[in-house]
Amino acid sequence: MGDNVSKRLNLISVTETEMEERSFPNRYSDWDQGVHTSTPGAEEEHDELIDLEGKVSGAFKKKVQNKIKDLLQQTEEGLKTADPHDFSTYTGWTGIALLCLQLHRVTHEVSHLNRALDYVKRALRTLNGRKVTFLCGDAGPLAVGAVVHHKLGNTDDSKECLTKLLQLHRLVLSPDSQTPDELLYGRTGYLYALLYVNKEIGADTVDETTIATVVTAIVESGKNLSAEEKKTDRCPLLYEWHKKQYIGAAHGLAGIYYMLMQPGSKVQPDILSELVRPSIDYVRHKRFRSGNYPSSLSNETDRLVHWCHGSPGVIHMLIMAHKVFKEDKYLKEAAECAEVIWQRGLLRKGYGICHGTAGNGYAFLSLYKLTQEKKYLYRACKFAEWCLDYGTHGCRVPDRPYSLFEGMAGTIYYLSEMEKPEDSCFPAFEL
């Protein structure tokens, strides 16, 4: 018995060490209602970020705007040596175009729209037809191209992009294509592209039938794997990528269920209640005692607190489940995810949005939009404040250091949300 206890203690200490290796200790004072908090110095800390009306203070916004200018200059310089053939939203030119679209949305400066056009044109010249998703395939440049041209009044060019986007539909549905279902490389990533176009250009830009066929393909695929794995009763919609049943937003169940619950997906109420909801509940029961989630159904190590794997991705699924099913348990568990992210979300891996501090900050913004609790706005600001010291913490430098999902462009995108947090939207994911 003594041996078992020591083994358990050893396991705990290893886990704690791994946590420390992956994130920095969060030494920030947390938000407290009333006189803010009894922690010395914390009241000033709150007032500096959040004003008396509960909004982001003008002083902090100014600080953020100055940092954005600085980081934009660094990004533009760094992109001179970026891969000329990487057209993707994830690490390539479409991601930079998407950042420019965001800066135009926040500042209304037409120069950002023109820059978005330059970058997306560069992406459209190098499409390869091998992948179909918004983040890593042709659908991203085509959807963003359609939106940028639409905003600039280039109707014919916008329609041409849309036509090519819809031509990918056959490949997405083809049984021979071996297209997976997840967000990064699969059908859900194509579904997002269609929903994005409808949101940005107009609700009927892509017709309901086209969207419905993609949704049906995703649902049928999930039912088939669940039946194969004999999990129909417990998890009616099951998905895998590279033979692994991932949970997170990028490759896994959380990202797929999240997109199926989007109002624009128009999934039938009975499918939502009989297939999606029990599948979400199955994932919920895989939660670690810490409140975090494993990277896959077979993984038992509590290590990753990223948007791509762990609570920062799952939280979006829980928030959407609360909106759709109106059950408090989903909101309660989303709040518990937020505690994990607050404690362990300042990542050594970097400042990006896929597996970095900025991506984790979006969890707080999403909860703030839903609950209007100042605590979550404050926490989002603190993660932004961390990003203002970009490069000084000793984080790992990403492979594509200026890209949207791995690097500096994503951090700029997140920082720009401080201007209007109530309108924030995780790029290539939230709608």
C-alpha positions in Angstrom: 0.0 0.0 0.0 2.9 2.4 0.9 4.3 1.8 -2.6 1.1 2.7 -4.2 0.9 6.0 -2.3 4.4 6.9 -3.3 3.7 6.0 -6.9 0.6 8.2 -6.8 2.6 11.1 -5.2 5.3 10.7 -7.8 2.7 10.9 -10.6 1.3 14.1 -9.1 4.7 15.7 -8.9 5.5 14.8 -12.5 2.2 16.3 -13.6 2.9 19.5 -11.7 6.4 19.7 -13.2 4.9 19.3 -16.7 2.4 22.0 -16.0 5.2 24.4 -15.0 7.1 23.5 -18.1 4.1 24.4 -20.3 2.9 27.6 -18.7 4.2 30.5 -16.6 2.7 30.9 -13.1 -0.1 33.5 -13.3 1.0 36.1 -10.7 -1.7 38.6 -11.7 -4.3 39.6 -9.1 -7.7 38.3 -10.1 -10.8 40.4 -10.4 -13.0 40.9 -7.3 -16.3 42.7 -7.2 -17.0 45.5 -4.7 -13.9 47.5 -3.8 -12.3 45.3 -6.5 -10.2 43.3 -4.1 -8.3 43.3 -0.8 -5.0 42.4 -2.5 -2.6 45.3 -2.2 -2.2 47.2 -5.4 -4.9 45.3 -7.2 -7.4 48.2 -7.2 -5.1 50.3 -9.2 -4.5 47.4 -11.5 -8.2 47.0 -12.2 -8.8 50.8 -12.6 -6.0 50.9 -15.1 -7.6 48.3 -17.3 -11.4 48.6 -16.7 -13.0 52.0 -16.2 -15.9 52.9 -13.8 -18.5 51.9 -16.4 -17.0 48.5 -16.7 -15.4 49.0 -20.1 -11.8 48.7 -21.2 -10.2 52.0 -20.2 -9.1 54.6 -22.7 -5.5 54.5 -21.3 -5.2 50.7 -21.8 -6.7 51.0 -25.3 -4.1 53.6 -26.2 -1.3 51.3 -24.8 -2.7 48.5 -26.9 -2.9 50.6 -30.1 0.7 51.7 -29.7 1.8 48.1 -29.4 -0.2 47.0 -32.4 1.6 49.6 -34.5 4.9 48.3 -33.3 4.0 44.6 -33.9 2.5 45.4 -37.3 5.8 47.0 -38.4 7.7 43.9 -37.2 5.2 41.6 -39.0 5.5 43.5 -42.3 9.3 43.3 -42.1 9.2 39.6 -41.0 6.9 38.6 -43.8 9.5 39.6 -46.4 11.1 36.2 -45.7 7.9 34.2 -45.3 7.1 31.2 -47.5 5.8 32.7 -50.8 3.8 29.6 -51.5 2.0 29.3 -48.2 -1.5 30.5 -49.1 -3.2 29.1 -45.9 -5.2 31.0 -43.3 -3.4 29.1 -40.6 0.2 30.1 -41.4 0.1 31.8 -44.8 -1.0 34.9 -46.7 -4.7 34.4 -46.2 -4.2 34.7 -42.4 -2.5 38.1 -43.0 -5.4 39.1 -45.2 -7.8 38.1 -42.4 -5.8 40.2 -39.9 -6.1 43.2 -42.3 -9.9 42.7 -42.5 -10.1 42.7 -38.8 -8.0 45.9 -38.5 -10.4 47.5 -41.1 -13.4 46.4 -39.0 -11.9 48.0 -35.9 -10.5 51.2 -37.4 -12.6 51.6 -40.6 -9.4 52.6 -42.5 -9.7 51.7 -46.2 -5.9 51.1 -46.3 -6.4 47.9 -44.3 -8.9 46.7 -46.8 -6.6 47.3 -49.7 -3.8 45.5 -48.0 -6.2 42.6 -47.4 -6.8 42.5 -51.1 -3.0 42.4 -51.9 -2.5 39.5 -49.5 -5.5 37.5 -50.6 -4.5 37.9 -54.3 -1.1 36.5 -53.4 -2.8 33.5 -51.8 -5.2 33.0 -54.7 -2.3 32.7 -57.1 -0.9 29.7 -55.3 -3.9 27.4 -54.5 -3.2 23.7 -55.0 -6.7 22.0 -54.7 -5.4 19.4 -52.3 -7.2 20.6 -49.1 -10.7 22.0 -48.7 -10.8 23.8 -45.4 -10.9 27.4 -44.3 -7.7 27.2 -42.2 -5.5 25.0 -44.3 -7.1 24.6 -47.7 -8.4 26.4 -50.8 -11.7 27.3 -49.1 -9.9 29.9 -46.9 -8.4 32.1 -49.6 -11.6 31.8 -51.7 -13.9 32.7 -48.9 -11.7 35.6 -47.7 -11.3 36.7 -51.4 -15.0 36.8 -51.9 -15.5 38.9 -48.8 -12.7 41.4 -49.5 -13.9 41.9 -53.1 -17.4 42.3 -51.9 -16.4 45.0 -49.4 -14.5 46.8 -52.1 -17.5 46.6 -54.5 -15.7 44.2 -56.9 -18.9 42.2 -57.6 -17.6 40.0 -60.5 -14.4 39.1 -58.6 -16.4 38.3 -55.5 -18.7 36.0 -57.5 -15.8 34.3 -59.1 -14.3 33.4 -55.7 -17.7 32.2 -54.6 -18.1 29.9 -57.6 -14.7 28.3 -57.0 -15.5 27.9 -53.3 -18.7 26.1 -54.2 -16.9 23.9 -56.7 -15.0 22.4 -53.8 -18.3 21.0 -52.5 -18.0 17.9 -54.7 -14.6 17.1 -53.3 -15.8 17.5 -49.7 -18.7 15.1 -50.3 -16.8 12.6 -52.5 -16.6 9.2 -50.7 -13.2 8.7 -52.5 -11.6 11.8 -51.2 -11.0 10.4 -47.7 -11.7 13.9 -46.3 -11.8 13.8 -42.5 -14.4 15.7 -40.5 -12.4 18.0 -38.3 -12.0 21.8 -38.5 -8.3 22.0 -39.5 -8.3 19.6 -42.5 -11.9 18.3 -42.8 -15.5 18.9 -43.7 -16.1 21.1 -40.6 -13.5 23.5 -41.9 -15.3 23.7 -45.3 -18.6 24.2 -43.4 -17.1 27.1 -41.6 -16.0 28.7 -44.9 -19.7 28.6 -46.1 -21.0 30.1 -42.9 -18.3 32.8 -42.9 -19.3 33.9 -46.4 -23.0 34.0 -45.4 -22.2 36.1 -42.3 -20.0 38.6 -44.1 -21.8 39.0 -47.4 -25.4 38.0 -46.7 -27.4 35.2 -45.3 -28.4 33.6 -48.6 -25.0 33.9 -50.4 -24.6 30.1 -50.0 -28.0 28.4 -50.2 -29.4 26.3 -47.4 -29.3 23.1 -49.5 -25.5 23.3 -50.0 -24.9 23.8 -46.3 -27.4 21.0 -45.5 -25.5 18.5 -47.6 -22.2 19.2 -45.8 -23.9 19.0 -42.4 -25.5 15.7 -43.4 -22.1 14.3 -44.5 -20.6 15.3 -41.2 -23.4 13.8 -39.2 -23.5 10.5 -41.1 -19.7 10.2 -40.8 -20.0 10.6 -37.0 -22.9 8.1 -36.8 -20.9 5.5 -38.8 -17.8 5.7 -36.7 -19.9 5.6 -33.5 -21.6 2.4 -34.7 -18.2 0.9 -35.7 -16.8 1.6 -32.2 -20.0 0.4 -30.6 -20.6 3.8 -28.9 -24.0 4.7 -30.4 -25.7 4.9 -27.0 -23.0 6.9 -25.2 -21.6 9.1 -28.0 -23.9 9.0 -31.1 -21.5 11.2 -33.2 -17.9 10.1 -33.0 -14.9 11.4 -35.0 -11.3 10.6 -35.5 -8.3 12.0 -37.2 -5.3 9.8 -38.0 -6.9 7.0 -36.0 -7.2 9.1 -32.9 -10.4 10.4 -31.3 -9.3 13.9 -30.5 -11.3 16.2 -28.2 -10.1 19.7 -28.9 -11.2 22.5 -31.3 -8.7 22.0 -34.1 -8.7 18.3 -34.8 -11.5 17.1 -32.5 -15.0 16.6 -31.3 -15.3 20.0 -29.6 -14.7 21.9 -32.9 -17.1 19.7 -34.8 -20.0 19.9 -32.3 -19.4 23.6 -32.0 -19.8 24.2 -35.7 -22.9 21.9 -35.9 -24.5 24.0 -33.2 -24.0 27.3 -35.1 -27.3 28.8 -36.0 -26.2 29.1 -39.6 -25.7 25.4 -39.9 -29.4 25.0 -39.5 -29.1 21.5 -38.0 -32.5 19.9 -37.3 -33.6 20.2 -33.6 -34.0 16.5 -33.3 -30.4 15.9 -34.5 -29.2 18.5 -32.0 -31.0 17.0 -29.1 -30.7 13.3 -29.9 -27.2 13.2 -31.4 -25.2 16.3 -30.7 -26.2 16.9 -27.0 -25.5 13.3 -25.8 -22.1 13.4 -27.6 -21.2 16.7 -25.9 -22.2 15.1 -22.5 -20.0 12.1 -23.3 -17.0 14.5 -23.8 -17.9 16.4 -20.6 -17.5 13.2 -18.6 -13.9 12.9 -19.9 -12.9 16.0 -18.0 -10.0 15.8 -15.6 -10.5 16.7 -11.9 -8.5 19.9 -12.6 -11.3 21.1 -14.9 -9.1 20.6 -18.0 -9.8 18.2 -20.8 -7.6 15.5 -22.4 -6.3 15.9 -25.9 -8.0 12.7 -27.0 -10.4 10.1 -25.6 -7.5 7.7 -25.0 -5.2 10.2 -23.4 -4.9 10.4 -19.6 -2.3 13.1 -19.1 -3.5 16.6 -18.0 -0.9 18.7 -19.9 -2.3 20.9 -22.7 -4.2 24.1 -22.1 -4.4 25.3 -25.7 -7.2 26.3 -28.1 -6.3 23.3 -30.2 -6.2 20.8 -27.3 -7.7 21.4 -23.9 -10.1 23.7 -22.1 -9.5 26.8 -24.3 -11.2 25.0 -27.2 -13.7 23.0 -25.3 -15.0 26.1 -23.5 -16.4 27.4 -26.8 -18.4 24.1 -27.3 -19.8 24.5 -23.7 -20.8 28.1 -24.3 -22.6 27.2 -27.5 -24.3 24.2 -25.8 -25.6 26.6 -23.1 -27.0 28.9 -25.8 -28.6 26.1 -27.7 -29.9 23.8 -24.9 -30.4 26.5 -22.3 -29.0 24.3 -19.5 -26.9 25.8 -16.7 -24.6 22.9 -16.4 -22.8 23.9 -19.6 -22.3 27.4 -18.4 -21.1 26.2 -15.1 -18.5 24.0 -16.7 -17.5 26.7 -19.1 -16.8 28.9 -16.1 -14.7 26.1 -14.6 -12.7 25.9 -17.9 -12.1 29.6 -17.5 -10.5 29.0 -14.1 -8.1 26.4 -15.6 -7.2 28.9 -18.4 -6.6 31.7 -15.9 -4.3 29.6 -13.8 -2.4 27.8 -16.6 -3.0 29.8 -19.8 0.1 32.0 -20.0 1.9 29.6 -22.2 5.6 29.0 -22.7 4.8 27.9 -26.2 4.2 31.5 -27.3 1.7 34.3 -27.8 -0.3 32.9 -30.8 -3.9 31.9 -31.1 -3.7 28.1 -31.8 -1.5 27.2 -28.9 -0.6 30.5 -27.3 -1.7 33.0 -24.7 -3.8 35.1 -27.2 -5.9 32.1 -28.2 -6.5 31.4 -24.5 -7.6 35.0 -24.0 -10.5 34.5 -26.4 -12.1 32.1 -23.8 -12.5 35.1 -21.5 -13.9 37.3 -24.3 -16.5 34.7 -25.2 -17.6 34.2 -21.6 -17.7 38.0 -21.2 -20.0 38.4 -24.3 -22.3 35.8 -22.9 -22.4 36.8 -19.2 -21.3 40.5 -19.2 -19.3 39.7 -16.1 -16.5 42.2 -15.7 -14.2 39.5 -14.3 -13.9 37.9 -17.7 -13.3 41.2 -19.5 -10.6 42.0 -16.9 -9.0 38.6 -17.4 -9.0 39.1 -21.2 -7.3 42.4 -20.6 -4.6 40.8 -18.4 -3.8 38.2 -21.1 -3.6 41.1 -23.6 -1.3 42.9 -21.1 0.9 39.8 -21.1 1.1 40.0 -24.9 2.2 43.6 -24.7 5.5 42.3 -23.5 5.8 40.1 -26.6 9.1 38.3 -26.7 10.3 39.2 -23.2 9.1 36.1 -21.3 11.5 33.5 -22.9 8.7 31.8 -24.9 9.4 29.4 -27.7 9.7 31.1 -31.1 7.1 29.5 -33.5 8.1 27.9 -36.8 6.1 30.6 -38.7 6.7 33.6 -36.3 4.6 36.2 -38.1 1.6 34.0 -39.1 -2.0 34.2 -37.9 -2.4 31.0 -36.0 1.2 30.4 -34.8 2.7 33.8 -34.6 2.6 37.6 -34.2 -0.3 38.3 -36.6 -2.6 36.3 -34.3 -1.4 38.3 -31.3 -2.2 41.5 -33.1 -5.6 40.2 -34.0 -6.3 39.4 -30.3 -5.0 42.8 -29.1 -7.2 44.6 -31.6 -10.3 43.0 -29.9 -9.6 45.2 -26.9 -11.1 48.1 -28.9 -14.6 46.5 -28.9 -14.5 43.3 -26.8 -18.3 42.9 -27.1 -17.8 42.3 -30.9 -14.8 40.0 -30.5 -14.6 36.9 -32.7 -12.0 34.1 -32.7 -10.8 34.1 -36.3 -11.6 31.1 -38.5 -13.7 29.6 -35.7 -16.3 31.9 -34.0 -19.1 33.4 -36.1 
